[in-house]
Amino acid sequence: MHLFKFIPLVIALLLLSACASHKPPPRPGSINAKVEQLSEMSYLQVTDLRAVKRNHLLTVQAEINNTDSDNQQLYYRFKWLDAAGFAVGGEEAWKPVLVYAYQKQTLTAVAPSPQVTDFRLVVQSPDNTGDLP
Amino acid sequence: MKQLRLLFLLSSLLGAGNTLAAKIAVTDLAYAERVSGYFHLVDYHNKSSVRASESARERDSFESSSASSRSSYSGKSQTDYTEVESSYSYIEYGELRKFVGDIKGEILKTGDFKLSQAKPYTAKGSEKIYDIISRIKKGAYPGADYVLFGTVSELDFRDEVNPIIGTDTLSNTFSLMLVAEFSLINTRTYEVKAAFSATGEGQDVRVVTGGSRVVPSRGKVVSEVSKSLGVDVARQINEQLGGGAYQNADPVSGGNTMQEGEVVHFSQ
């Protein structure tokens, strides 16, 4: 009989855990909406992201900040998307970048085709704290 | 303007397919172009003749002997040389039989108008092509309440090659921009109901690496120009006459609003 008392509590806990596991979607127009991290990165952060259309080609510049006292290795690649959200071109190779301690590194990329209207910056670092998805 | 608005209101009340919608005839785009040329003509003739003859006679007998010979030589040479150099320039008038199909299509899409076919201007090109009142009077636009008269202001082809910063590739851009002026003229009162300039733009961009050669698609560019011009014309007619809400995405960019050179800064 006493067990029934805990049923609402269990339901509440389940609901809370469900809420905790689902992050709210990133705000449109924010860096988080354009950056895909393969897990949470402890020391590296995308602090600035901007895009411009030059010669009808999308050019993207991202700034990576290392908040650690050690150098950090970063791997990144861009996903290029057309107006319908389809990937343009093949998958890019991962590019390694060493971000020195307490320093910022700028990444620049140009879209491979004028059909590209959107992009995603995919990043991963070996010193990630989280688990890979 | 009030009458036209009333016409729109009535036409919208009665729905599509009614007989009250104003009829528009769309002219081909008239143009005037200065044609300049230069010629350099060299005419050279040389005629020469040589004539030579020789005759010899010899006579020999017991009593006497004689010999005579004659030779003649004559030569003649004649050279004519003419060199003419000049430049010329004239203004060519005509109608561009392109780019109006999509204008008609977009006007029909607004649902406020019906279209009637205009007679093409086939007379020998002269400045009379701009005399729209005379053309209306001559019955070039049968059954039309309004004539959308368009003239080409500028037609500009560009072929550019620019290096892409940070890469070893080049961006080859072949583009065409057409600017035309339009007047919407009442065929009875000759009142100008709307006037504006509209732009059509199209481009074919190819990414090339050094040494490779690309051939731009002129068809794609012309099609884009025509479509974007049609959208711009319909939008401006709608704006100036205050008709219903005409909405059409930019066909070139597919609704993408990012403009050339505009920096998009993503927030934290």
Interface residues (C-beta under 8 A of the other chain):
Chain A: R27 G29 S30 I31 A33 K34 T47 L49 R50 A51 V52 K53 R54 N55 H56 L57 L58 T59 A83 A84 T108 A109 V110 P112 S113 P114 T117
Chain B: N162 I164 I165 G166 T167 S171 T173 Q203 V205 V207 S253 G254 G255 N256 M258 Q259 E260 G261 E262 V263 V264 H265 F266 S267 Q268
